[in-house]
Amino acid sequence: MATKVTSLNRSPLHDRHVARGAKMADFGGWEMPIEYPGAGGGVLAEHACVRNRVGIFDVSHLGKGVVRGHRAVEFVNDCLTADLRRIVPGQAQYTLCCDDATGGVVDDLIAYLRGDEEVFLIPNAANTAEVVRRLSAAAPSHVEVEDLHHQLGVIAVQGPDSDDLLAALDLPTDHEYMSFVPAEWDGRPLIVCRSGYTGERGYELLPRWDDAGDLWDALLAAGAEFGVQPCGLGARDTLRTEMGYPLHGQDLSLSITPVQARSTWAVGWDKPRFWGREALLAERTAGTSPLLWGLLAKDRSIPRPHMAVLAAGGDRLGEVTSGTFSPTRKVGIGLALLQRSVNEGDTVIVDVRGRPGEFEVVRPPFVKPSTR
């Protein structure tokens, strides 16, 4: 039986998740499937399905917004960290919305460049209203910022057989990583983007809200020959942790900057303006703030967020920000924000509920990516 959750937003696929016996829980203010214990066998089976075949995720809780109008692209480029001038219409870009005073991360998001005067944004669910608020407050009169949260669903198709599954529905698969194309399925419009959060080759499909259920059903039917499984956000979390992908609210936050989280590759340092630029430049120059590292267990320990990371002598070095059991490596893995004195290859101790666990400090990913 599905766990009963109330007073939360629901995706257009909610009834389908409940019918499959999904375990539901609060995720960013949305009642979303964590795993399908009956249909898919739970997190471990769903994780393996994505790594070896193809799985589909309902991620309709993700935000959707649009910034449009005269010089809208220039406006967004002056706000978010990545440089939109490095991509062309039809491409998407990972970027960050930072606090202008501190450089802390309000949200990490995907920006779709639609043309000279329109940028489509996909923020995280819980942060959508704040991102829209900040952009709206800063926008000049000729630029419109609109929240489209409940107008579009999002279905992620992830895994080595994802191309075959999309081809079975006559959807395009020949575009490059982080590019998107408008398409049609059953006469209905949608966007197909070559992106994802699992480290596997895959796509994110954006149908109209009311079309999401039929598309989900069609993907499951067409994918039967590929062993497709519906996957919950539990498997999405273990998959992204194996890749070292940060999760906002844990590995990125208003108190964890892109410099600390090693997300500076998504910062256009040469741009004259973006929110948080001066604070981040000062932090990068100082070189004293903690850094995000990977942790690989040397015993049977499994790290969890907020657990203390200690030196062999007991001195505190930092804390775990994300941690889980790696279904692929069969060992505990995690991300941790650690002092600058820590180096790759060091052995550290994680306080696992009062029991010391030995971990090697490593650079993620823990699993070789296959996104491209």
Secondary structure as GFF3:
##gff-version 3
##sequence-region A 1 372
A	DSSP	beta_strand	9	10	.	.	.	ID=ss1
A	DSSP	alpha_helix	14	19	.	.	.	ID=ss2
A	DSSP	beta_strand	23	27	.	.	.	ID=ss3
A	DSSP	beta_strand	30	35	.	.	.	ID=ss4
A	DSSP	alpha_helix	43	52	.	.	.	ID=ss5
A	DSSP	beta_strand	55	58	.	.	.	ID=ss6
A	DSSP	beta_strand	65	69	.	.	.	ID=ss7
A	DSSP	alpha_helix	72	77	.	.	.	ID=ss8
A	DSSP	three_ten_helix	84	86	.	.	.	ID=ss9
A	DSSP	beta_strand	92	98	.	.	.	ID=ss10
A	DSSP	beta_strand	105	115	.	.	.	ID=ss11
A	DSSP	beta_strand	118	122	.	.	.	ID=ss12
A	DSSP	three_ten_helix	125	127	.	.	.	ID=ss13
A	DSSP	alpha_helix	128	138	.	.	.	ID=ss14
A	DSSP	beta_strand	143	147	.	.	.	ID=ss15
A	DSSP	beta_strand	155	158	.	.	.	ID=ss16
A	DSSP	alpha_helix	162	168	.	.	.	ID=ss17
A	DSSP	beta_strand	180	185	.	.	.	ID=ss18
A	DSSP	beta_strand	188	193	.	.	.	ID=ss19
A	DSSP	beta_strand	202	207	.	.	.	ID=ss20
A	DSSP	three_ten_helix	209	211	.	.	.	ID=ss21
A	DSSP	alpha_helix	212	222	.	.	.	ID=ss22
A	DSSP	three_ten_helix	223	226	.	.	.	ID=ss23
A	DSSP	beta_strand	229	231	.	.	.	ID=ss24
A	DSSP	alpha_helix	233	243	.	.	.	ID=ss25
A	DSSP	three_ten_helix	264	266	.	.	.	ID=ss26
A	DSSP	alpha_helix	277	286	.	.	.	ID=ss27
A	DSSP	beta_strand	291	297	.	.	.	ID=ss28
A	DSSP	beta_strand	308	310	.	.	.	ID=ss29
A	DSSP	beta_strand	316	326	.	.	.	ID=ss30
A	DSSP	beta_strand	331	338	.	.	.	ID=ss31
A	DSSP	beta_strand	347	352	.	.	.	ID=ss32
A	DSSP	beta_strand	355	362	.	.	.	ID=ss33
###
